[in-house]
Amino acid sequence: MRLLLVEDNRELADWLSKTLRQASYVVDVVHDGEDVEHALAAGDHALIILDLALPRMGGMEVLKRLRARGNPVPVIVLTANASLDGRVKGLNEGADDYLAKPFQIEELEARIRVQLRRANDRTAPVIACGDLVFDTNTRLFSLAGATLTLTPREHAVLEQLVVKAGRTVSKTALSAAIYDFETDADPSAIEIYVHRLRKKLEGSRVQIATLRGLGYLLRHDDPAL
């Protein structure tokens, strides 16, 4: 999943982005409110982590503009001032969750997982497709009960496919979801990652189908599941 972190404290932003990347998220970082719109236009972000005390444009204004455009992306607000009035105002403006600074990274990650499940109309933390299982809490895949070893890019591609299992995901959408701002996006490389994933899924009840001209589809061959 690709996240957008909006935080003007560069030391905190560096630490937080590094920690989230270690948890297999793709993370883009911007440091002021005016850069948010450009960031959203350049990537397919599943969630925004938004500080309120931002230069050039405050986080509350960023949130208001985001919702005014009808953008439904989940937003978790980070703030050093988590007063009741502030929380109520932020929630009324369209925030999905609030977390006061300082915070524990484990709590933020748990809140991220909850929002991503809600955004994908899921309540259970485990997603299964055939004998492929993705635990959104541990961020690990298993195949027929055994942990599936994946590179970060393979993990990102397979996560997009399993979250949308049974639906077609275009190559462009996969590319937008797995490449951050610091990486030159190469849609043709998606074919390489899909090829590698197919090798790792060989012999299982799940497969990645190519729908020519449309994209890829993760499906299983067990009608009982």
Buried (B, 14 or more C-beta within 10 A) or exposed (E): BBBBBBBBBEEBBEEBBEBBBEBBBBBBBBBBBEBBBEBBEBBBBBBBBBBBBBEEBBBBBBBEBBBEEEBEBBBBBBBEEBEEEBBEEBEEBBBBBBBBEEEEEEEBBEBBBBBBBEBEEEEEBEBBBBBBBBEBEEBBBBBEEEEBEBEEBBBBBBBBBBBBBEEBBBBEBBBBBBBBBEEEBEBEBBEEBBEBBEEBBEEBBBBBEEEEEEBBBBBBEEEEE
